[in-house]
Amino acid sequence: MIINSIKKLWTLPKQTIKPYVSIWDKILFLGLIILAIIEISLRADSLLQPYESILVFIYLPALLFRKRFPFWAFFIPIQISLIIELITLSLGINYEGLYTEAFMLILFYSLFRYGSGKSIFIGMLLLEVMIGINMYLDDVTTEELIAGTIIVWFPPLIAISMRIHAASQERQIEQVKTQEREMLARELHDTVAHHMSAVAVQAQAGLVVAKQNPAASVEALENIQEAATKSLLELRTMVKTLRQYADQAELCPQSTLNNIDDLKAIMPSDTKFALSVDPKLMSLPSSLQSAIYRISQESITNAVRHAQQLSSVSVEILQQQKQVRLMILDDGKTKTESSRNQVGFGLIGMSERASLLGGSFRAGPTAPNGWLVEATFPIKEI
């Protein structure tokens, strides 16, 4: 079991986090520069003061690269520290280092948080070498050794827990996207099955009519062409959407623009509901109508659950050239922008559904109060 855990850690991939340099990294960098300058100026009796000044300004920029290059951001300062320890040891100089150098614990944290498994192992080895040299140079008591070990390994433990949490969130997000794809698959399967059933019925009727009145069979052929064209469009969407999935989809009823007025039932009786639908859009492909309905449903549900002092919700669905635009606006108060973004994975599901159909999605607060959900979908033609 231990061997398997080591193998998993060894093959752990590097984490990619953007932005590579956040505003907090810059603040931390500038703050530590100020602290280092103050500390060096107060240690005027140090023989190594000029060298300390140079070294600190070599160390500290590593903070700005700790996410993009976690191994090198840790490796270079540690190597420099190791070289200094060896040089001062050979010269008989008692070098205690700067307190500001404790920032390397942040680099050690970053190595475990963002680095690959191989780089983590190498970093651990380097750190153990540094600890061994310090123990050799100084008369370290057992209590100091225990305290130092706790201090050094506390940041990596936090990094590991953060990494596990991030991986768990990524799995949950992927699960939400998968569920959205599967739901869309069932809806498309239902639509295609309906169209193909109509093709079969019209074909049978055409055969019967053709024997008695050949001219009348033209109407049946036109109906077959229309149903087959719709089926082809839906099938193209299904294949593109579910290229990774081969599960048998169940037939299930789906909601369209004909049912969108039913969403009023979600809201409290004292909340106003305004609905505007372009009549030309009632003939949209079923997959688009269902996506518009689902996004509207999820948006209204989120508003009812999480908006404060909600008094009105409006849903507008209109056609703009070759696009369908959906806008859901409510007047509920939102504490912060993240308060609605973090209520669950509803926004992720809506964004995924829009993306699968070639559309775009965005959601955010409006001034002075309220929340706007907006999605656009292309109207595709055969």
C-alpha positions in Angstrom: 0.0 0.0 0.0 2.9 2.4 0.9 4.6 1.5 -2.4 1.5 2.2 -4.4 1.1 5.6 -2.7 4.7 6.5 -3.5 4.2 5.5 -7.1 1.0 7.7 -7.3 2.9 10.6 -5.8 5.8 10.1 -8.2 3.6 10.2 -11.3 1.5 13.1 -10.0 1.2 15.7 -12.8 2.1 19.4 -12.4 -0.9 21.7 -11.6 -1.7 24.6 -14.0 -3.1 27.6 -12.1 -3.9 30.9 -13.8 -3.2 33.7 -13.4 0.4 32.7 -12.7 1.0 35.9 -10.7 -2.0 37.2 -8.7 -2.3 40.5 -7.0 -1.6 38.8 -3.7 1.7 37.5 -5.0 2.7 41.0 -5.9 1.7 42.4 -2.5 3.6 39.6 -0.8 6.6 40.2 -2.9 6.7 44.0 -2.2 6.0 43.5 1.5 8.9 41.0 1.9 11.3 43.4 0.1 10.4 46.1 2.6 10.9 43.7 5.5 14.2 42.5 4.1 15.6 46.0 3.7 14.6 46.9 7.2 16.1 43.7 8.7 19.4 44.2 6.7 19.7 47.8 7.8 19.2 46.8 11.5 22.0 44.2 11.2 24.8 46.6 10.4 27.3 44.6 12.5 27.0 41.6 10.1 30.1 40.9 8.0 27.9 39.5 5.3 25.6 42.5 5.0 26.5 43.4 1.4 26.1 39.8 0.3 22.8 39.4 2.3 21.4 42.4 0.4 22.2 40.8 -3.0 21.0 37.4 -1.9 17.6 38.6 -0.7 16.9 40.3 -4.1 17.8 37.0 -5.8 15.6 35.0 -3.5 12.5 37.1 -3.4 11.6 37.1 -7.2 11.1 33.4 -6.9 7.7 34.3 -5.3 6.5 35.6 -8.6 7.3 32.3 -10.4 6.2 29.9 -7.7 3.0 28.8 -9.6 4.4 28.6 -13.1 7.7 27.1 -12.1 7.2 25.6 -8.6 10.3 23.4 -8.7 12.8 26.0 -9.9 11.3 28.7 -7.6 12.1 26.4 -4.7 15.3 24.8 -6.1 17.3 27.9 -6.8 16.9 29.7 -3.4 17.5 26.4 -1.6 20.7 25.7 -3.6 22.0 29.2 -3.0 21.3 28.8 0.7 23.1 25.5 0.7 26.1 27.0 -1.0 26.2 29.8 1.5 26.0 27.4 4.4 29.0 25.4 3.0 31.1 28.5 2.3 30.5 30.1 5.7 31.2 26.7 7.3 34.6 26.4 5.5 35.5 30.0 6.5 34.6 29.5 10.1 31.9 32.2 9.9 28.9 31.8 12.1 26.1 32.8 9.6 22.6 32.7 11.1 20.8 34.0 8.0 17.9 36.4 7.8 14.6 36.0 9.3 13.1 37.1 6.0 14.4 33.9 4.5 11.5 32.1 6.2 9.5 33.0 3.1 11.0 29.9 1.6 8.3 28.0 3.5 5.9 29.6 1.0 8.0 28.2 -1.9 8.0 24.8 -0.2 4.2 25.0 0.0 4.0 26.0 -3.7 6.1 23.0 -4.6 3.6 20.6 -3.0 0.6 22.6 -4.2 1.6 23.0 -7.9 4.6 20.8 -8.6 4.8 17.4 -10.2 5.5 14.3 -8.1 9.1 14.0 -9.2 9.8 17.6 -8.3 8.2 17.1 -4.9 10.5 14.2 -4.2 13.6 16.1 -5.2 12.5 19.1 -3.2 12.0 16.9 -0.1 15.5 15.5 -0.5 17.1 19.0 -0.8 15.3 20.2 2.3 16.4 17.2 4.3 20.0 18.0 3.2 19.6 21.6 4.4 18.2 20.4 7.7 21.0 18.0 8.2 23.6 20.7 7.6 21.9 23.0 10.1 21.8 20.3 12.7 25.5 19.7 12.1 26.4 23.4 12.4 24.2 24.1 15.4 23.7 22.3 18.7 20.1 21.4 18.2 18.1 20.1 21.1 15.3 17.5 20.7 12.6 20.1 21.4 14.1 22.4 18.7 14.2 19.6 16.3 10.5 18.7 16.9 9.4 22.3 16.7 11.4 22.9 13.5 10.0 19.7 11.9 6.5 20.8 12.6 7.1 24.3 11.2 8.8 23.0 8.1 6.2 20.4 7.2 3.1 22.3 8.1 2.9 24.3 4.8 3.2 21.1 2.7 0.3 19.5 4.6 -1.8 22.5 3.9 -0.7 22.3 0.2 -1.7 18.7 0.0 -5.1 19.3 1.5 -5.7 22.2 -0.9 -4.6 20.1 -3.8 -7.0 17.3 -2.8 -9.8 19.8 -2.4 -9.1 21.3 -5.9 -9.1 17.8 -7.4 -12.4 17.1 -5.8 -13.9 20.3 -7.2 -12.6 19.5 -10.6 -14.3 16.0 -10.5 -17.6 17.6 -9.3 -17.4 20.2 -12.2 -16.8 17.4 -14.7 -19.6 15.4 -13.2 -22.0 18.3 -13.7 -20.9 18.7 -17.3 -21.3 15.0 -17.9 -24.9 15.1 -16.4 -25.7 18.1 -18.7 -24.5 16.2 -21.7 -26.4 13.1 -20.8 -29.6 15.1 -20.2 -29.2 16.8 -23.6 -28.6 13.3 -25.1 -31.9 12.0 -23.8 -33.7 15.1 -25.1 -32.1 14.8 -28.5 -32.8 11.0 -28.6 -36.5 11.7 -27.9 -36.7 14.3 -30.6 -35.0 12.2 -33.2 -37.1 9.2 -32.3 -40.2 11.3 -32.8 -39.1 12.6 -36.2 -38.1 9.2 -37.4 -41.5 7.8 -36.3 -43.1 10.5 -38.4 -41.0 9.6 -41.4 -42.0 6.0 -41.1 -45.7 6.8 -40.8 -45.6 9.3 -43.7 -43.8 6.8 -45.9 -46.4 4.1 -45.2 -49.2 6.6 -45.9 -47.4 7.7 -49.1 -47.3 4.1 -50.3 -51.0 3.6 -49.8 -52.0 7.0 -51.4 -49.6 6.5 -54.4 -51.5 3.4 -55.5 -54.8 5.4 -55.7 -53.6 8.9 -56.4 -49.9 9.3 -57.4 -50.1 13.1 -57.3 -51.2 13.0 -53.6 -48.1 11.2 -52.7 -46.1 14.4 -53.3 -47.4 15.9 -50.0 -46.3 12.8 -48.1 -42.8 13.1 -49.6 -42.6 16.7 -48.6 -43.5 15.8 -45.0 -40.9 13.1 -45.1 -38.3 15.5 -46.3 -39.1 18.0 -43.6 -39.0 15.4 -40.8 -35.8 13.9 -42.2 -34.2 17.3 -42.4 -35.0 18.0 -38.8 -33.8 14.6 -37.7 -30.5 15.2 -39.6 -29.9 18.5 -37.8 -30.7 16.9 -34.4 -28.4 13.9 -35.1 -25.5 16.2 -36.1 -26.0 18.0 -32.8 -26.1 14.7 -30.9 -23.0 13.3 -32.5 -21.0 16.5 -31.8 -22.3 16.7 -28.2 -21.8 13.0 -27.3 -18.7 12.1 -29.1 -17.3 10.7 -25.8 -20.5 8.8 -24.8 -22.1 5.6 -26.2 -24.6 4.9 -23.4 -28.1 4.0 -24.4 -30.3 7.0 -23.9 -33.8 6.7 -22.4 -36.8 8.3 -24.0 -38.0 11.1 -21.8 -40.3 14.1 -22.2 -38.7 17.4 -22.8 -39.8 21.0 -22.3 -39.9 23.5 -25.1 -40.9 27.1 -25.6 -44.5 26.0 -25.5 -44.0 25.2 -21.8 -41.9 28.2 -20.8 -44.9 30.0 -19.3 -45.1 27.2 -16.7 -41.9 28.5 -15.1 -44.1 31.1 -13.3 -45.1 28.4 -10.9 -41.6 28.3 -9.5 -41.8 31.8 -8.1 -43.6 33.0 -5.0 -47.1 34.4 -5.7 -46.0 38.0 -4.8 -43.2 38.0 -7.4 -43.9 39.6 -10.8 -43.1 37.5 -13.9 -42.7 39.0 -17.3 -42.2 36.8 -20.4 -41.4 37.9 -23.9 -41.0 35.3 -26.7 -40.5 36.1 -30.4 -43.2 34.0 -32.1 -40.8 33.2 -35.0 -38.7 31.2 -32.5 -41.5 28.6 -31.9 -40.2 26.6 -34.9 -36.6 26.3 -33.6 -35.0 22.9 -33.3 -36.2 21.0 -30.2 -32.6 20.9 -28.8 -32.4 24.7 -28.8 -35.9 25.2 -27.3 -35.1 22.7 -24.6 -31.8 24.4 -23.8 -33.5 27.8 -23.6 -36.1 26.3 -21.2 -33.6 24.6 -19.0 -31.4 27.7 -18.6 -34.5 29.8 -17.9 -35.6 27.3 -15.3 -32.3 27.1 -13.5 -31.9 30.9 -13.5 -35.3 31.5 -12.0 -34.7 28.8 -9.4 -31.4 30.3 -8.4 -33.1 33.8 -8.1 -35.8 32.4 -5.9 -33.4 30.5 -3.7 -30.6 33.0 -3.3 -31.7 36.5 -4.2 -32.7 38.8 -1.4 -35.9 41.0 -1.6 -36.8 39.5 -5.0 -39.9 41.3 -6.4 -39.7 40.7 -10.2 -38.2 38.4 -12.8 -38.2 38.9 -16.6 -37.5 36.4 -19.3 -36.8 37.7 -22.9 -36.2 35.5 -25.9 -35.6 37.2 -29.2 -34.0 36.6 -32.5 -31.1 38.8 -33.6 -30.1 38.0 -37.2 -29.0 34.3 -37.1 -28.8 34.1 -33.3 -31.2 33.5 -30.5 -30.7 35.6 -27.4 -32.0 34.7 -24.0 -32.0 37.1 -21.1 -33.2 36.5 -17.6 -33.1 39.5 -15.3 -34.2 39.7 -11.7 -34.1 42.6 -9.2 -33.0 40.6 -6.1 -30.1 41.9 -4.0 -26.8 40.0 -4.1 -24.3 40.4 -1.3 -21.3 39.8 -3.6 -20.8 38.5 -7.1 -19.4 35.3 -5.7 -22.4 34.6 -3.5 -24.5 33.5 -6.4 -21.5 32.0 -8.3 -20.7 29.7 -5.4 -24.2 28.5 -4.6 -23.6 25.3 -6.5 -22.8 24.1 -10.0 -25.9 25.4 -11.7 -24.0 28.1 -13.6 -21.5 25.5 -14.8 -24.3 23.3 -16.1 -25.9 26.2 -17.9 -22.6 27.3 -19.5 -21.9 23.7 -20.6 -25.3 23.3 -22.2 -24.9 26.6 -24.1 -21.4 25.6 -25.2 -22.5 22.2 -26.4 -24.9 23.8 -28.8 -22.3 26.3 -30.1 -23.5 29.2 -28.0 -22.2 31.5 -25.3 -23.2 32.1 -21.7 -22.5 34.7 -19.1 -24.0 35.7 -15.7 -23.3 38.5 -13.3 -24.7 41.4 -11.2 -26.4 44.5 -12.5 -26.4 48.0 -11.1 -27.7 48.9 -8.6 -29.3 45.6 -7.7 -30.2 42.5 -9.6 -28.7 39.6 -11.6 -28.5 39.0 -15.3 -28.2 35.7 -17.1 -27.6 35.9 -20.8 -27.2 33.1 -23.4 -26.9 33.2 -27.2 -27.3 30.3 -29.6 -26.6 30.2 -33.3 -29.6 29.2 -35.5 -28.0 26.4 -37.6 -29.2 25.4 -41.1 -28.7 22.2 -43.0 
